[in-house]
Amino acid sequence: MPEAVAYSAPMPLPEGVTVIDLRPPELRFAQPLEKLTALPVLAVSLQQIEDGAHGLNPQTGPLLVICERGVRSGLAAKYLRADGLDAVAYPGGVPALLREVGSG
């Protein structure tokens, strides 16, 4: 199982990952990550991940988990790794992503 990797925010978006957006629907609607990156983005709640009801599998490939501020994404990535998935959290959340892509 891969170990957690600590990055300082912001970090470049790695190619070949699927972005897991933990934010609630209203925040996803207000600021869709699909407009910030060409990477595939899936909306999954922390509750779904905690319950093991996320529907993700190793064939999904590496996962980059992001939330509003970068707090819940670390926990979600830990749960996903416990489920045997290759997952890391994006540090700093959406504000850090906005800085990285130059939209903030």
C-alpha positions as CSV (number, residue, x, y, z in Angstrom):
1,M,0.0,0.0,0.0
2,P,1.4,3.4,-0.9
3,E,2.4,5.7,1.9
4,A,1.1,9.2,2.3
5,V,3.2,11.8,0.7
6,A,3.5,15.2,2.3
7,Y,3.5,18.1,-0.1
8,S,3.7,21.8,0.6
9,A,0.8,23.7,-0.9
10,P,0.3,24.4,-3.7
11,M,1.5,21.4,-5.7
12,P,1.4,20.8,-9.4
13,L,-1.4,18.6,-10.5
14,P,0.1,15.2,-11.5
15,E,-1.0,13.8,-14.9
16,G,-3.0,10.6,-15.0
17,V,-4.9,11.0,-11.8
18,T,-8.6,11.2,-11.1
19,V,-9.6,14.1,-8.9
20,I,-12.0,13.3,-6.0
21,D,-14.0,16.4,-5.1
22,L,-15.2,16.1,-1.5
23,R,-17.0,19.4,-1.4
24,P,-20.8,19.7,-1.0
25,P,-22.9,20.1,-4.1
26,E,-23.4,23.9,-3.7
27,L,-19.6,24.5,-3.6
28,R,-19.0,22.1,-6.5
29,F,-21.7,24.0,-8.5
30,A,-20.3,27.5,-7.6
31,Q,-16.7,26.5,-8.5
32,P,-16.6,23.4,-10.7
33,L,-13.1,21.8,-10.7
34,E,-13.8,20.7,-14.3
35,K,-13.2,24.3,-15.3
36,L,-9.8,24.3,-13.6
37,T,-8.3,21.0,-14.9
38,A,-8.7,18.6,-17.8
39,L,-8.2,15.7,-15.4
40,P,-11.3,13.6,-14.7
41,V,-13.2,14.8,-11.6
42,L,-15.6,12.6,-9.5
43,A,-17.8,14.0,-6.7
44,V,-17.7,11.7,-3.7
45,S,-18.6,12.6,-0.1
46,L,-16.4,11.9,2.9
47,Q,-19.4,9.9,4.3
48,Q,-19.4,7.7,1.3
49,I,-15.7,7.1,1.7
50,E,-16.0,6.4,5.4
51,D,-18.8,3.9,4.7
52,G,-16.9,2.2,2.0
53,A,-19.7,3.1,-0.4
54,H,-17.6,5.3,-2.7
55,G,-17.7,2.9,-5.7
56,L,-14.0,3.4,-6.5
57,N,-11.6,0.6,-7.4
58,P,-8.0,0.2,-8.3
59,Q,-8.9,0.4,-12.0
60,T,-9.8,4.0,-11.4
61,G,-6.1,4.6,-11.1
62,P,-4.3,7.1,-8.8
63,L,-6.6,9.4,-6.9
64,L,-6.0,13.0,-5.9
65,V,-8.5,14.0,-3.1
66,I,-9.4,17.7,-2.7
67,C,-11.8,19.6,-0.3
68,E,-12.5,23.2,0.6
69,R,-9.4,23.8,2.8
70,G,-7.4,20.6,2.6
71,V,-8.4,19.1,6.0
72,R,-11.0,16.5,5.1
73,S,-9.1,15.4,2.0
74,G,-6.3,14.0,4.2
75,L,-8.7,11.8,6.1
76,A,-10.5,10.7,3.0
77,A,-7.2,9.8,1.3
78,K,-6.2,7.7,4.4
79,Y,-9.5,5.8,4.2
80,L,-9.1,5.2,0.5
81,R,-5.6,3.9,1.0
82,A,-7.0,1.6,3.7
83,D,-9.4,0.3,1.0
84,G,-6.3,-0.5,-1.2
85,L,-6.5,2.5,-3.5
86,D,-3.6,4.8,-4.5
87,A,-4.8,8.1,-3.0
88,V,-3.2,11.3,-1.8
89,A,-4.7,14.5,-0.5
90,Y,-4.2,17.9,-2.3
91,P,-2.8,20.2,0.4
92,G,-4.5,23.5,1.0
93,G,-7.7,22.5,-0.8
94,V,-9.3,24.5,-3.6
95,P,-7.6,27.8,-2.6
96,A,-4.2,26.2,-3.2
97,L,-5.4,24.6,-6.4
98,L,-6.6,28.1,-7.6
99,R,-3.1,29.5,-6.9
100,E,-1.5,26.6,-8.7
101,V,-3.5,27.0,-11.9
102,G,-3.3,30.8,-11.7
103,S,-7.0,31.4,-11.3
104,G,-6.9,32.8,-7.8
